[in-house]
Amino acid sequence: MKYDAILIRDLEVQALIGTLPEERLKRQTLIFNLELTTDLEAAGVSDDLRDSVNYSLVEETVRRVATESEFFLLEKMARAVCDAVLAFDGVEAVRVTVDKPAAPRYARSIAVRMYREKNSGKPCHKEVKDHE
C-alpha cells in the first residue's frame, strides 16, 4: 500500500482559547501542523490541481475554524480541525497537532495531537498529548 501525504507546517493562527479568565480576554498564537493522507498518484502524473487536494483551501479552512472558534481546550480545537479537513474530497485521514506556545511556564510549548480517518466510524482520539 502506498502512502502519500500533504503536509502543512507551522501555520500560525490567532485564536481565543483557554480555560483561565485572562485567556478569554485576548487571542493567543496557536501553531498548527497537519498531515493529510491522500492519493497523490493522479496529480503526480497529470500535474493538475483537480487531481489533488487544494492545500491553500485547507489552510484557509483551518484558519477560519480557529479564528471563529471560542473553545476552551486544545482538544476541542484539534477535533474541529480534524472534522473540517476530512470534509475535503480526497482526504482519507488527517493528523493534526496544535501547539500553544504561551501556555507553559517552563516548557517551549504545550501541544495536542489527534488522528482521524474518514469513514472509519471511529471518533477522533488523542494519540499524544505532550510538551513538544
N, CA, C and O atoms as CSV, one atom per row, in Angstrom:
chain,resi,resn,atom,element,x,y,z
A,1,MET,N,N,0.842,-1.178,0.000
A,1,MET,CA,C,0.000,0.000,0.000
A,1,MET,C,C,0.886,1.240,0.000
A,1,MET,O,O,1.800,1.354,0.817
A,2,LYS,N,N,0.620,2.159,-0.905
A,2,LYS,CA,C,1.420,3.373,-0.942
A,2,LYS,C,C,0.905,4.367,0.085
A,2,LYS,O,O,-0.264,4.359,0.470
A,3,TYR,N,N,1.809,5.207,0.504
A,3,TYR,CA,C,1.490,6.230,1.494
A,3,TYR,C,C,1.857,7.581,0.914
A,3,TYR,O,O,3.034,7.880,0.711
A,4,ASP,N,N,0.844,8.400,0.647
A,4,ASP,CA,C,1.073,9.750,0.158
A,4,ASP,C,C,0.489,10.722,1.171
A,4,ASP,O,O,-0.491,10.408,1.846
A,5,ALA,N,N,1.085,11.891,1.275
A,5,ALA,CA,C,0.580,12.880,2.225
A,5,ALA,C,C,0.915,14.281,1.760
A,5,ALA,O,O,1.913,14.509,1.077
A,6,ILE,N,N,0.064,15.211,2.141
A,6,ILE,CA,C,0.315,16.637,2.008
A,6,ILE,C,C,0.547,17.151,3.423
A,6,ILE,O,O,-0.251,16.891,4.323
A,7,LEU,N,N,1.638,17.878,3.614
A,7,LEU,CA,C,1.977,18.418,4.921
A,7,LEU,C,C,1.801,19.934,4.919
A,7,LEU,O,O,2.230,20.621,3.992
A,8,ILE,N,N,1.174,20.431,5.952
A,8,ILE,CA,C,1.086,21.872,6.190
A,8,ILE,C,C,1.793,22.094,7.509
A,8,ILE,O,O,1.380,21.569,8.543
A,9,ARG,N,N,2.866,22.879,7.468
A,9,ARG,CA,C,3.728,23.015,8.643
A,9,ARG,C,C,3.711,24.436,9.197
A,9,ARG,O,O,3.753,25.423,8.462
A,10,ASP,N,N,3.649,24.493,10.513
A,10,ASP,CA,C,3.827,25.753,11.247
A,10,ASP,C,C,2.877,26.863,10.808
A,10,ASP,O,O,3.295,28.002,10.605
A,11,LEU,N,N,1.613,26.528,10.665
A,11,LEU,CA,C,0.579,27.502,10.326
A,11,LEU,C,C,0.178,28.243,11.603
A,11,LEU,O,O,-0.433,27.660,12.499
A,12,GLU,N,N,0.521,29.524,11.681
A,12,GLU,CA,C,0.223,30.329,12.869
A,12,GLU,C,C,-1.126,31.007,12.719
A,12,GLU,O,O,-1.433,31.610,11.690
A,13,VAL,N,N,-1.930,30.890,13.782
A,13,VAL,CA,C,-3.263,31.483,13.795
A,13,VAL,C,C,-3.503,32.088,15.171
A,13,VAL,O,O,-3.120,31.512,16.189
A,14,GLN,N,N,-4.135,33.245,15.191
A,14,GLN,CA,C,-4.535,33.868,16.448
A,14,GLN,C,C,-5.942,33.380,16.785
A,14,GLN,O,O,-6.860,33.505,15.975
A,15,ALA,N,N,-6.105,32.823,17.989
A,15,ALA,CA,C,-7.399,32.253,18.369
A,15,ALA,C,C,-7.691,32.526,19.831
A,15,ALA,O,O,-6.787,32.671,20.654
A,16,LEU,N,N,-8.966,32.591,20.127
A,16,LEU,CA,C,-9.401,32.707,21.510
A,16,LEU,C,C,-9.518,31.291,22.065
A,16,LEU,O,O,-10.375,30.520,21.632
A,17,ILE,N,N,-8.654,30.949,23.027
A,17,ILE,CA,C,-8.638,29.591,23.569
A,17,ILE,C,C,-8.056,29.619,24.976
A,17,ILE,O,O,-7.181,30.430,25.280
A,18,GLY,N,N,-8.544,28.737,25.819
A,18,GLY,CA,C,-8.010,28.629,27.167
A,18,GLY,C,C,-9.111,28.599,28.202
A,18,GLY,O,O,-10.239,29.024,27.952
A,19,THR,N,N,-8.764,28.091,29.367
A,19,THR,CA,C,-9.734,27.963,30.448
A,19,THR,C,C,-9.593,29.050,31.510
A,19,THR,O,O,-10.517,29.271,32.293
A,20,LEU,N,N,-8.461,29.723,31.545
A,20,LEU,CA,C,-8.237,30.758,32.557
A,20,LEU,C,C,-8.941,32.057,32.152
A,20,LEU,O,O,-9.012,32.375,30.965
A,21,PRO,N,N,-9.452,32.796,33.115
A,21,PRO,CA,C,-10.154,34.049,32.791
A,21,PRO,C,C,-9.336,34.993,31.919
A,21,PRO,O,O,-9.873,35.603,30.994
A,22,GLU,N,N,-8.041,35.121,32.204
A,22,GLU,CA,C,-7.208,36.030,31.405
A,22,GLU,C,C,-7.028,35.539,29.962
A,22,GLU,O,O,-6.772,36.340,29.063
A,23,GLU,N,N,-7.161,34.223,29.739
A,23,GLU,CA,C,-7.048,33.683,28.382
A,23,GLU,C,C,-8.282,33.995,27.544
A,23,GLU,O,O,-8.225,33.962,26.315
A,24,ARG,N,N,-9.386,34.295,28.200
A,24,ARG,CA,C,-10.627,34.575,27.489
A,24,ARG,C,C,-10.702,36.035,27.024
A,24,ARG,O,O,-11.647,36.421,26.336
A,25,LEU,N,N,-9.708,36.841,27.400
A,25,LEU,CA,C,-9.733,38.268,27.087
A,25,LEU,C,C,-9.054,38.629,25.774
A,25,LEU,O,O,-9.413,39.627,25.149
A,26,LYS,N,N,-8.066,37.822,25.341
A,26,LYS,CA,C,-7.371,38.152,24.092
A,26,LYS,C,C,-6.929,36.888,23.372
A,26,LYS,O,O,-6.754,35.826,23.969
A,27,ARG,N,N,-6.759,37.045,22.081
A,27,ARG,CA,C,-6.354,35.913,21.242
A,27,ARG,C,C,-4.899,35.545,21.510
A,27,ARG,O,O,-4.075,36.389,21.862
A,28,GLN,N,N,-4.611,34.255,21.330
A,28,GLN,CA,C,-3.263,33.729,21.522
A,28,GLN,C,C,-2.817,33.048,20.231
A,28,GLN,O,O,-3.636,32.634,19.412
A,29,THR,N,N,-1.520,32.945,20.074
A,29,THR,CA,C,-0.974,32.247,18.912
A,29,THR,C,C,-1.090,30.746,19.101
A,29,THR,O,O,-0.689,30.201,20.129
A,30,LEU,N,N,-1.642,30.092,18.101
A,30,LEU,CA,C,-1.630,28.632,18.009
A,30,LEU,C,C,-0.847,28.284,16.755
A,30,LEU,O,O,-0.894,29.010,15.762
A,31,ILE,N,N,-0.130,27.175,16.803
A,31,ILE,CA,C,0.632,26.704,15.648
A,31,ILE,C,C,0.100,25.336,15.257
A,31,ILE,O,O,0.095,24.401,16.057
A,32,PHE,N,N,-0.346,25.236,14.015
A,32,PHE,CA,C,-0.940,24.002,13.501
A,32,PHE,C,C,0.046,23.303,12.566
A,32,PHE,O,O,0.687,23.936,11.728
A,33,ASN,N,N,0.150,21.994,12.727
A,33,ASN,CA,C,0.865,21.138,11.791
A,33,ASN,C,C,-0.096,20.040,11.391
A,33,ASN,O,O,-0.683,19.373,12.243
A,34,LEU,N,N,-0.254,19.858,10.091
A,34,LEU,CA,C,-1.221,18.891,9.575
A,34,LEU,C,C,-0.543,17.937,8.609
A,34,LEU,O,O,0.364,18.309,7.864
A,35,GLU,N,N,-1.003,16.710,8.645
A,35,GLU,CA,C,-0.598,15.697,7.674
A,35,GLU,C,C,-1.871,15.097,7.101
A,35,GLU,O,O,-2.623,14.424,7.806
A,36,LEU,N,N,-2.109,15.346,5.811
A,36,LEU,CA,C,-3.301,14.866,5.137
A,36,LEU,C,C,-2.939,13.633,4.324
A,36,LEU,O,O,-2.141,13.724,3.392
A,37,THR,N,N,-3.500,12.505,4.653
A,37,THR,CA,C,-3.280,11.290,3.883
A,37,THR,C,C,-4.214,11.315,2.681
A,37,THR,O,O,-5.431,11.433,2.822
A,38,THR,N,N,-3.622,11.200,1.496
A,38,THR,CA,C,-4.383,11.272,0.257
A,38,THR,C,C,-3.603,10.545,-0.836
A,38,THR,O,O,-2.398,10.330,-0.707
A,39,ASP,N,N,-4.276,10.177,-1.884
A,39,ASP,CA,C,-3.607,9.523,-3.006
A,39,ASP,C,C,-3.133,10.604,-3.979
A,39,ASP,O,O,-3.947,11.307,-4.578
A,40,LEU,N,N,-1.830,10.732,-4.130
A,40,LEU,CA,C,-1.249,11.758,-4.986
A,40,LEU,C,C,-0.814,11.231,-6.353
A,40,LEU,O,O,-0.206,11.963,-7.134
A,41,GLU,N,N,-1.116,9.989,-6.640
A,41,GLU,CA,C,-0.675,9.374,-7.892
A,41,GLU,C,C,-1.184,10.126,-9.117
A,41,GLU,O,O,-0.399,10.463,-10.004
A,42,ALA,N,N,-2.485,10.393,-9.176
A,42,ALA,CA,C,-3.052,11.060,-10.353
A,42,ALA,C,C,-2.455,12.449,-10.539
A,42,ALA,O,O,-2.106,12.823,-11.659
A,43,ALA,N,N,-2.332,13.212,-9.471
A,43,ALA,CA,C,-1.759,14.560,-9.572
A,43,ALA,C,C,-0.284,14.505,-9.968
A,43,ALA,O,O,0.205,15.379,-10.684
A,44,GLY,N,N,0.418,13.479,-9.502
A,44,GLY,CA,C,1.819,13.320,-9.860
A,44,GLY,C,C,2.008,13.044,-11.340
A,44,GLY,O,O,3.058,13.357,-11.902
A,45,VAL,N,N,1.004,12.461,-11.973
A,45,VAL,CA,C,1.065,12.170,-13.402
A,45,VAL,C,C,0.516,13.336,-14.219
A,45,VAL,O,O,1.128,13.761,-15.200
A,46,SER,N,N,-0.653,13.855,-13.803
A,46,SER,CA,C,-1.352,14.858,-14.618
A,46,SER,C,C,-0.847,16.285,-14.435
A,46,SER,O,O,-0.990,17.112,-15.336
A,47,ASP,N,N,-0.257,16.582,-13.274
A,47,ASP,CA,C,0.170,17.948,-12.950
A,47,ASP,C,C,-1.033,18.889,-12.930
A,47,ASP,O,O,-0.926,20.057,-13.305
A,48,ASP,N,N,-2.188,18.364,-12.484
A,48,ASP,CA,C,-3.445,19.112,-12.473
A,48,ASP,C,C,-3.976,19.169,-11.039
A,48,ASP,O,O,-4.167,18.137,-10.395
A,49,LEU,N,N,-4.210,20.381,-10.555
A,49,LEU,CA,C,-4.688,20.563,-9.184
A,49,LEU,C,C,-5.996,19.836,-8.924
A,49,LEU,O,O,-6.261,19.437,-7.790
A,50,ARG,N,N,-6.813,19.659,-9.941
A,50,ARG,CA,C,-8.090,18.949,-9.757
A,50,ARG,C,C,-7.889,17.497,-9.334
A,50,ARG,O,O,-8.821,16.864,-8.839
A,51,ASP,N,N,-6.684,16.962,-9.523
A,51,ASP,CA,C,-6.378,15.588,-9.136
A,51,ASP,C,C,-5.739,15.504,-7.755
A,51,ASP,O,O,-5.266,14.442,-7.350
A,52,SER,N,N,-5.723,16.611,-7.039
A,52,SER,CA,C,-5.100,16.642,-5.719
A,52,SER,C,C,-6.042,17.326,-4.739
A,52,SER,O,O,-7.192,17.619,-5.065
A,53,VAL,N,N,-5.544,17.574,-3.544
A,53,VAL,CA,C,-6.255,18.347,-2.537
A,53,VAL,C,C,-5.652,19.739,-2.548
A,53,VAL,O,O,-4.436,19.890,-2.433
A,54,ASN,N,N,-6.481,20.745,-2.683
A,54,ASN,CA,C,-6.002,22.118,-2.734
A,54,ASN,C,C,-5.603,22.558,-1.328
A,54,ASN,O,O,-6.453,22.910,-0.510
A,55,TYR,N,N,-4.309,22.533,-1.065
A,55,TYR,CA,C,-3.849,22.822,0.291
A,55,TYR,C,C,-4.042,24.284,0.679
A,55,TYR,O,O,-4.082,24.601,1.868
A,56,SER,N,N,-4.163,25.175,-0.292
A,56,SER,CA,C,-4.481,26.569,0.038
A,56,SER,C,C,-5.869,26.670,0.655
A,56,SER,O,O,-6.082,27.437,1.594
A,57,LEU,N,N,-6.815,25.895,0.127
A,57,LEU,CA,C,-8.165,25.890,0.693
A,57,LEU,C,C,-8.188,25.227,2.063
A,57,LEU,O,O,-8.940,25.646,2.943
A,58,VAL,N,N,-7.368,24.195,2.249
A,58,VAL,CA,C,-7.265,23.555,3.560
A,58,VAL,C,C,-6.726,24.559,4.571
A,58,VAL,O,O,-7.253,24.681,5.677
A,59,GLU,N,N,-5.674,25.276,4.185
A,59,GLU,CA,C,-5.080,26.277,5.063
A,59,GLU,C,C,-6.118,27.338,5.446
A,59,GLU,O,O,-6.236,27.689,6.620
A,60,GLU,N,N,-6.862,27.843,4.475
A,60,GLU,CA,C,-7.911,28.834,4.747
A,60,GLU,C,C,-8.960,28.269,5.705
A,60,GLU,O,O,-9.432,28.974,6.597
A,61,THR,N,N,-9.317,27.024,5.524
A,61,THR,CA,C,-10.322,26.391,6.375
A,61,THR,C,C,-9.837,26.279,7.809
A,61,THR,O,O,-10.585,26.572,8.741
A,62,VAL,N,N,-8.597,25.860,7.993
A,62,VAL,CA,C,-8.036,25.749,9.344
A,62,VAL,C,C,-8.015,27.121,10.001
A,62,VAL,O,O,-8.383,27.256,11.168
A,63,ARG,N,N,-7.590,28.132,9.268
A,63,ARG,CA,C,-7.565,29.496,9.810
A,63,ARG,C,C,-8.972,29.952,10.205
A,63,ARG,O,O,-9.157,30.562,11.258
A,64,ARG,N,N,-9.945,29.661,9.372
A,64,ARG,CA,C,-11.334,30.059,9.664
A,64,ARG,C,C,-11.850,29.355,10.908
A,64,ARG,O,O,-12.427,29.995,11.787
A,65,VAL,N,N,-11.646,28.034,10.992
A,65,VAL,CA,C,-12.104,27.274,12.157
A,65,VAL,C,C,-11.497,27.854,13.431
A,65,VAL,O,O,-12.197,28.055,14.424
A,66,ALA,N,N,-10.205,28.121,13.400
A,66,ALA,CA,C,-9.511,28.605,14.598
A,66,ALA,C,C,-9.932,30.022,14.970
A,66,ALA,O,O,-10.183,30.306,16.141
A,67,THR,N,N,-10.010,30.908,13.990
A,67,THR,CA,C,-10.309,32.305,14.315
A,67,THR,C,C,-11.767,32.515,14.701
A,67,THR,O,O,-12.076,33.433,15.460
A,68,GLU,N,N,-12.660,31.685,14.194
A,68,GLU,CA,C,-14.078,31.839,14.520
A,68,GLU,C,C,-14.482,31.099,15.785
A,68,GLU,O,O,-15.595,31.284,16.277
A,69,SER,N,N,-13.605,30.271,16.316
A,69,SER,CA,C,-13.945,29.467,17.495
A,69,SER,C,C,-13.675,30.238,18.779
A,69,SER,O,O,-12.957,31.238,18.793
A,70,GLU,N,N,-14.269,29.744,19.849
A,70,GLU,CA,C,-14.001,30.246,21.197
A,70,GLU,C,C,-13.897,29.057,22.144
A,70,GLU,O,O,-14.492,29.057,23.222
A,71,PHE,N,N,-13.138,28.042,21.733
A,71,PHE,CA,C,-13.007,26.815,22.509
A,71,PHE,C,C,-12.186,27.060,23.769
A,71,PHE,O,O,-11.375,27.984,23.839
A,72,PHE,N,N,-12.416,26.220,24.745
A,72,PHE,CA,C,-11.632,26.255,25.967
A,72,PHE,C,C,-10.396,25.365,25.859
A,72,PHE,O,O,-9.333,25.706,26.378
A,73,LEU,N,N,-10.539,24.219,25.181
A,73,LEU,CA,C,-9.480,23.212,25.164
A,73,LEU,C,C,-8.837,23.040,23.791
A,73,LEU,O,O,-9.498,23.157,22.759
A,74,LEU,N,N,-7.536,22.761,23.802
A,74,LEU,CA,C,-6.843,22.401,22.568
A,74,LEU,C,C,-7.448,21.145,21.954
A,74,LEU,O,O,-7.484,21.002,20.732
A,75,GLU,N,N,-7.916,20.247,22.789
A,75,GLU,CA,C,-8.520,19.008,22.305
A,75,GLU,C,C,-9.729,19.295,21.417
A,75,GLU,O,O,-9.903,18.661,20.376
A,76,LYS,N,N,-10.553,20.236,21.822
A,76,LYS,CA,C,-11.733,20.608,21.032
A,76,LYS,C,C,-11.307,21.274,19.727
A,76,LYS,O,O,-11.907,21.036,18.679
A,77,MET,N,N,-10.273,22.106,19.791
A,77,MET,CA,C,-9.768,22.757,18.583
A,77,MET,C,C,-9.256,21.714,17.593
A,77,MET,O,O,-9.570,21.774,16.404
A,78,ALA,N,N,-8.476,20.768,18.078
A,78,ALA,CA,C,-7.939,19.716,17.208
A,78,ALA,C,C,-9.066,18.901,16.586
A,78,ALA,O,O,-9.008,18.555,15.406
A,79,ARG,N,N,-10.079,18.597,17.369
A,79,ARG,CA,C,-11.228,17.831,16.863
A,79,ARG,C,C,-11.944,18.599,15.759
A,79,ARG,O,O,-12.283,18.024,14.726
A,80,ALA,N,N,-12.174,19.885,15.966
A,80,ALA,CA,C,-12.870,20.695,14.966
A,80,ALA,C,C,-12.066,20.773,13.667
A,80,ALA,O,O,-12.635,20.721,12.576
A,81,VAL,N,N,-10.743,20.896,13.787
A,81,VAL,CA,C,-9.899,20.950,12.596
A,81,VAL,C,C,-9.901,19.599,11.879
A,81,VAL,O,O,-9.979,19.553,10.652
A,82,CYS,N,N,-9.817,18.505,12.630
A,82,CYS,CA,C,-9.905,17.163,12.018
A,82,CYS,C,C,-11.167,17.054,11.177
A,82,CYS,O,O,-11.117,16.661,10.011
A,83,ASP,N,N,-12.294,17.402,11.775
A,83,ASP,CA,C,-13.581,17.269,11.081
A,83,ASP,C,C,-13.634,18.143,9.829
A,83,ASP,O,O,-14.125,17.704,8.789
A,84,ALA,N,N,-13.134,19.368,9.920
A,84,ALA,CA,C,-13.172,20.278,8.776
A,84,ALA,C,C,-12.291,19.789,7.633
A,84,ALA,O,O,-12.677,19.878,6.468
A,85,VAL,N,N,-11.120,19.278,7.960
A,85,VAL,CA,C,-10.191,18.814,6.919
A,85,VAL,C,C,-10.705,17.530,6.266
A,85,VAL,O,O,-10.549,17.342,5.060
A,86,LEU,N,N,-11.310,16.657,7.049
A,86,LEU,CA,C,-11.845,15.416,6.478
A,86,LEU,C,C,-13.016,15.660,5.532
A,86,LEU,O,O,-13.382,14.770,4.765
A,87,ALA,N,N,-13.606,16.847,5.576
A,87,ALA,CA,C,-14.702,17.170,4.665
A,87,ALA,C,C,-14.206,17.392,3.232
A,87,ALA,O,O,-15.012,17.422,2.302
A,88,PHE,N,N,-12.904,17.546,3.044
A,88,PHE,CA,C,-12.345,17.738,1.702
A,88,PHE,C,C,-12.320,16.408,0.947
A,88,PHE,O,O,-11.925,15.374,1.486
A,89,ASP,N,N,-12.748,16.465,-0.302
A,89,ASP,CA,C,-12.660,15.286,-1.164
A,89,ASP,C,C,-11.202,14.876,-1.301
A,89,ASP,O,O,-10.323,15.723,-1.462
A,90,GLY,N,N,-10.952,13.586,-1.237
A,90,GLY,CA,C,-9.613,13.052,-1.422
A,90,GLY,C,C,-8.808,12.901,-0.145
A,90,GLY,O,O,-7.795,12.201,-0.143
A,91,VAL,N,N,-9.224,13.531,0.932
A,91,VAL,CA,C,-8.514,13.369,2.203
A,91,VAL,C,C,-9.041,12.112,2.878
A,91,VAL,O,O,-10.215,12.036,3.243
A,92,GLU,N,N,-8.165,11.129,3.041
A,92,GLU,CA,C,-8.557,9.854,3.637
A,92,GLU,C,C,-8.366,9.848,5.149
A,92,GLU,O,O,-9.100,9.172,5.870
A,93,ALA,N,N,-7.377,10.602,5.627
A,93,ALA,CA,C,-7.092,10.685,7.057
A,93,ALA,C,C,-6.339,11.984,7.299
A,93,ALA,O,O,-5.769,12.575,6.382
A,94,VAL,N,N,-6.351,12.416,8.561
A,94,VAL,CA,C,-5.622,13.632,8.914
A,94,VAL,C,C,-5.034,13.480,10.303
A,94,VAL,O,O,-5.655,12.926,11.210
A,95,ARG,N,N,-3.823,13.986,10.444
A,95,ARG,CA,C,-3.165,14.079,11.743
A,95,ARG,C,C,-2.953,15.580,11.985
A,95,ARG,O,O,-2.337,16.267,11.171
A,96,VAL,N,N,-3.466,16.070,13.103
A,96,VAL,CA,C,-3.389,17.486,13.441
A,96,VAL,C,C,-2.656,17.644,14.762
A,96,VAL,O,O,-2.984,16.983,15.748
A,97,THR,N,N,-1.663,18.523,14.777
A,97,THR,CA,C,-1.001,18.906,16.013
A,97,THR,C,C,-1.268,20.390,16.217
A,97,THR,O,O,-1.053,21.200,15.315
A,98,VAL,N,N,-1.740,20.739,17.413
A,98,VAL,CA,C,-1.989,22.128,17.767
A,98,VAL,C,C,-1.073,22.475,18.932
A,98,VAL,O,O,-1.179,21.892,20.012
A,99,ASP,N,N,-0.171,23.429,18.706
A,99,ASP,CA,C,0.743,23.910,19.742
A,99,ASP,C,C,0.235,25.231,20.292
A,99,ASP,O,O,-0.263,26.083,19.557
A,100,LYS,N,N,0.370,25.378,21.588
A,100,LYS,CA,C,0.022,26.630,22.272
A,100,LYS,C,C,1.283,27.101,22.995
A,100,LYS,O,O,1.499,26.761,24.158
A,101,PRO,N,N,2.117,27.886,22.303
A,101,PRO,CA,C,3.417,28.259,22.868
A,101,PRO,C,C,3.340,29.077,24.157
A,101,PRO,O,O,4.248,28.998,24.984
A,102,ALA,N,N,2.286,29.853,24.344
A,102,ALA,CA,C,2.196,30.711,25.522
A,102,ALA,C,C,1.700,29.985,26.771
A,102,ALA,O,O,1.698,30.567,27.856
A,103,ALA,N,N,1.285,28.742,26.640
A,103,ALA,CA,C,0.665,28.037,27.762
A,103,ALA,C,C,1.624,27.645,28.885
A,103,ALA,O,O,1.320,27.909,30.048
A,104,PRO,N,N,2.754,27.034,28.592
A,104,PRO,CA,C,3.584,26.532,29.689
A,104,PRO,C,C,4.447,27.615,30.331
A,104,PRO,O,O,4.771,28.634,29.721
A,105,ARG,N,N,4.802,27.353,31.575
A,105,ARG,CA,C,5.734,28.253,32.260
A,105,ARG,C,C,7.169,27.833,32.005
A,105,ARG,O,O,8.049,28.687,31.896
A,106,TYR,N,N,7.422,26.539,31.907
A,106,TYR,CA,C,8.801,26.044,31.842
A,106,TYR,C,C,9.126,25.271,30.569
A,106,TYR,O,O,10.286,24.939,30.327
A,107,ALA,N,N,8.133,24.987,29.767
A,107,ALA,CA,C,8.347,24.263,28.516
A,107,ALA,C,C,8.194,25.225,27.339
A,107,ALA,O,O,7.639,26.314,27.486
A,108,ARG,N,N,8.683,24.822,26.191
A,108,ARG,CA,C,8.573,25.648,24.988
A,108,ARG,C,C,7.131,25.756,24.515
A,108,ARG,O,O,6.712,26.795,24.006
A,109,SER,N,N,6.364,24.658,24.688
A,109,SER,CA,C,5.003,24.637,24.170
A,109,SER,C,C,4.230,23.489,24.794
A,109,SER,O,O,4.809,22.512,25.270
A,110,ILE,N,N,2.920,23.626,24.783
A,110,ILE,CA,C,2.015,22.518,25.093
A,110,ILE,C,C,1.320,22.185,23.780
A,110,ILE,O,O,0.918,23.091,23.049
A,111,ALA,N,N,1.173,20.909,23.472
A,111,ALA,CA,C,0.573,20.518,22.204
A,111,ALA,C,C,-0.364,19.338,22.389
A,111,ALA,O,O,-0.210,18.522,23.298
A,112,VAL,N,N,-1.340,19.277,21.495
A,112,VAL,CA,C,-2.250,18.144,21.407
A,112,VAL,C,C,-2.173,17.624,19.979
A,112,VAL,O,O,-2.170,18.407,19.029
A,113,ARG,N,N,-2.110,16.318,19.826
A,113,ARG,CA,C,-2.081,15.698,18.505
A,113,ARG,C,C,-3.263,14.749,18.390
A,113,ARG,O,O,-3.520,13.954,19.294
A,114,MET,N,N,-3.979,14.834,17.278
A,114,MET,CA,C,-5.112,13.944,17.004
A,114,MET,C,C,-4.984,13.354,15.611
A,114,MET,O,O,-4.401,13.951,14.706
A,115,TYR,N,N,-5.540,12.178,15.472
A,115,TYR,CA,C,-5.575,11.490,14.183
A,115,TYR,C,C,-7.001,11.012,13.957
A,115,TYR,O,O,-7.653,10.501,14.868
A,116,ARG,N,N,-7.471,11.186,12.736
A,116,ARG,CA,C,-8.809,10.711,12.409
A,116,ARG,C,C,-8.828,10.246,10.967
A,116,ARG,O,O,-8.190,10.838,10.097
A,117,GLU,N,N,-9.572,9.172,10.728
A,117,GLU,CA,C,-9.740,8.634,9.382
A,117,GLU,C,C,-11.155,8.880,8.903
A,117,GLU,O,O,-12.107,8.810,9.680
A,118,LYS,N,N,-11.286,9.169,7.614
A,118,LYS,CA,C,-12.602,9.361,7.022
A,118,LYS,C,C,-13.333,8.021,6.956
A,118,LYS,O,O,-12.734,7.000,6.616
A,119,ASN,N,N,-14.586,8.026,7.271
A,119,ASN,CA,C,-15.456,6.845,7.157
A,119,ASN,C,C,-14.980,5.654,7.977
A,119,ASN,O,O,-15.294,4.511,7.645
A,120,SER,N,N,-14.234,5.905,9.034
A,120,SER,CA,C,-13.784,4.777,9.851
A,120,SER,C,C,-14.819,4.408,10.899
A,120,SER,O,O,-14.774,3.322,11.476
A,121,GLY,N,N,-15.756,5.328,11.142
A,121,GLY,CA,C,-16.732,5.078,12.182
A,121,GLY,C,C,-16.185,5.301,13.572
A,121,GLY,O,O,-16.901,5.140,14.560
A,122,LYS,N,N,-14.918,5.671,13.654
A,122,LYS,CA,C,-14.290,5.899,14.951
A,122,LYS,C,C,-14.271,7.385,15.250
A,122,LYS,O,O,-14.069,8.197,14.348
A,123,PRO,N,N,-14.479,7.750,16.507
A,123,PRO,CA,C,-14.365,9.169,16.857
A,123,PRO,C,C,-12.907,9.592,16.849
A,123,PRO,O,O,-12.001,8.759,16.857
A,124,CYS,N,N,-12.696,10.903,16.834
A,124,CYS,CA,C,-11.327,11.409,16.979
A,124,CYS,C,C,-10.760,10.881,18.279
A,124,CYS,O,O,-11.477,10.780,19.275
A,125,HIS,N,N,-9.504,10.550,18.282
A,125,HIS,CA,C,-8.852,10.136,19.517
A,125,HIS,C,C,-7.501,10.817,19.597
A,125,HIS,O,O,-6.846,11.062,18.584
A,126,LYS,N,N,-7.104,11.112,20.808
A,126,LYS,CA,C,-5.800,11.738,21.006
A,126,LYS,C,C,-4.747,10.645,20.949
A,126,LYS,O,O,-4.836,9.651,21.669
A,127,GLU,N,N,-3.757,10.829,20.098
A,127,GLU,CA,C,-2.644,9.897,20.075
A,127,GLU,C,C,-1.606,10.280,21.101
A,127,GLU,O,O,-1.068,9.422,21.801
A,128,VAL,N,N,-1.320,11.570,21.195
A,128,VAL,CA,C,-0.270,12.045,22.080
A,128,VAL,C,C,-0.699,13.394,22.632
A,128,VAL,O,O,-1.222,14.239,21.906
A,129,LYS,N,N,-0.477,13.578,23.879
A,129,LYS,CA,C,-0.619,14.901,24.491
A,129,LYS,C,C,0.686,15.140,25.193
A,129,LYS,O,O,1.006,14.471,26.176
A,130,ASP,N,N,1.457,16.109,24.686
A,130,ASP,CA,C,2.792,16.223,25.212
A,130,ASP,C,C,3.285,17.655,25.251
A,130,ASP,O,O,2.632,18.576,24.762
A,131,HIS,N,N,4.416,17.809,25.825
A,131,HIS,CA,C,5.134,19.087,25.871
A,131,HIS,C,C,6.208,19.016,24.803
A,131,HIS,O,O,7.369,18.749,25.115
A,132,GLU,N,N,5.847,19.247,23.552
A,132,GLU,CA,C,6.817,19.180,22.472
A,132,GLU,C,C,7.613,20.447,22.382
A,132,GLU,O,O,8.485,20.569,21.522
